[in-house]
Amino acid sequence: MNGVLGGDLDAIGDDVDVIVIGGGITGICVAREAASRGLSVALFEANDFGSGTSSATTKYIHGGIRYLEQFDIEVVRESLRERRILALGAPHLVEQTRFIMPAWRWSKPPTALIGAGVLLYDALSFDRNRRAPDSLRIPHPRWLSRRRLLDAVPWLDRDGLQGAFAYHDTLNIHPERLLFAYAKSASVAGAKLFNHARVTAFVGSQSGGLFRVEGVRVSHGAREREVRARVVVNAAGPWIDKVLATLGRPTGVGVDRSKGVHVLTRPLGGPGRVKDAVFARARSGRHVIVSPWMGKSFIGPTDTPIDGDESSVVVDPSDVDLILDTVNSTMAPEADRLTVDDVEMTTVGVRPLIRTGTEDEGGGTYSASRRHELYHHTDHGVANVWSIGGGKWTTGRATAEQMVDRLFENELSGRRSRRFDSRRTAAFGAFAWAEDADPFLRAAADELVSLGLTTRSAETVARLYGSEYSRIADIVRADADLARAVGADAHDVGAQVVFAVTHESALTLSDVIDRRLVVGTTGQVSRTTLENVARIAAPLWGWDDRRIVDEVRREHDRRIVTTTHWRTPTA
């Protein structure tokens, strides 16, 4: 098996053990866990793999230090355990990053309490360095004096500044690519994964007061068919209730949705000046994380409750203003404040939060728990369906492990589980489990440079694909022109476009640019780059020249409309 995603629906066969609805990190991890333990699995994602919340993160695998303010100790401990597991499983796609948490005289919580939280966070990560190579080891936190803090972060407001606590969390360098590594792990284990495949209905039979689900109806391109399964796992994230609504009966699931927006700006402090992530908390109590990423500053998130469906999830001018106002209020008077003109792009995702009925009393979605819940719907008259509510990127593997355990205890109790330990298994494409990736990355980059890639492009390919870089190298060997970058604004090369279509089920320009390559995540994409990508992919998609022109125009217009919306002040 070679980890190729997508294909024809007929490849599934008549029935499977498990159908997974949703191709975000949770659904992907469920597919990987179930298939690796010997079950036949089909996963259906209505849009593209990871195109929702999973690609709109703060780009960290973290314990969630701020959850300690809500005394959510169990979630923090689980997250810190998973932080280590994910890092050891994909060393080429993570980096340990120092976080700086400034403390002012006016800080709330006060400095002493912040320090206690940092020490507790450290204590809860007692096993963080178990089996970790030197490059992934995490030191104990320390106190930075005011002088050392300003040396590291010169743009901070000095008024009342006392110093800072410095601790470490794990940068998820390219969340889109790490998700694909786990998707390919699922594929290698035998799971069939389909993007742009929308589940339109559950199929089953009624017996007395019980509706027994026997599969789903799925639409994939021009094709629609029923797929039978012994059990269905609804892992649609913030939209699990929308999926369940097709049953036409109450299922006992409520979801609160929270919109998280991030902005990408010029690098605060100047190019290469600030190397640490900064937990910037304003006097208002609001906070954002300011992270150095790809030579720029990645800042966010917002955390605002929303209603509506997927089409209503957009970045509004007020979201951008909130982030900029929060950061600017923590900056020194002489520092160059951020404006909308400094924002190069935005991301938006929707967090699925467990509905407890107490959010209005406890501070809204900001203070809502990030725990997950497994819903079995038999007590609401529906059999053979589970839904996964809540959760977060970092704990996707743990959620999947628990979910598959429950399947073996219930609907699949007659099946034997094949031995598989996802806690000690590398993601697909990792050079090695729990080893320093740098020597492998250097060797891969050197080989790619010898084939005609620039040093920066070679480093990009090695980092994104890990051991799969050799497949990109093979494509370049067959066509040297594909060693060229896809645009002046990109370090991605043409061979990656070919690979995205032939091996990673990319079906649209957005699929390629926003989730297989890097260029769509680092700023505005030029029309020339869109055209270059389209012309490389066109023969593989069966597009003629007219189709290329139409698709490029459509994608360019979509991006312009999105950007214009958040750049246009409200009256």
Secondary structure by P-SEA (a helix, b strand, c coil): cccccccccccccccccbbbccccaaaaaaaaaaaaacccbbbbbccccccccccccccccccccccccccaaaaaaaaaaaaaaaaaaccccbbbbbbbbbbcccccccaaaaaaaaaaaaaaacccccccccccccccbbbbcaaaaaaaccccccccccbbbbbbbbbcccaaaaaaaaaaaaaaabbbbbccccccbbbbbbcccbbbbcbbbbbcccbbbbbbccbbbbccccccccccccccccccbbbbbbbbbbbbcccccccccccccccccccccbbbbbbbcccbbbbbbbbbbbbcccccccccaaaaaaaaaaaaaaccccccccccccccbbbbbbbbbcccccccccccccccccbbbbbbccccccccbbbbccccccaaaaaaaaaaaaaaacccccccccccccccccccccccccccaaaaaaaaaaaaaaacccaaaaaaaaaacccaaaaaaaaaaacccccccccccccccaaaaaaaaaccccccccccccccccccccccccaaaaaaaaaaacccccccaaaaaaaaaaaaaaaaaaaaaaacccc
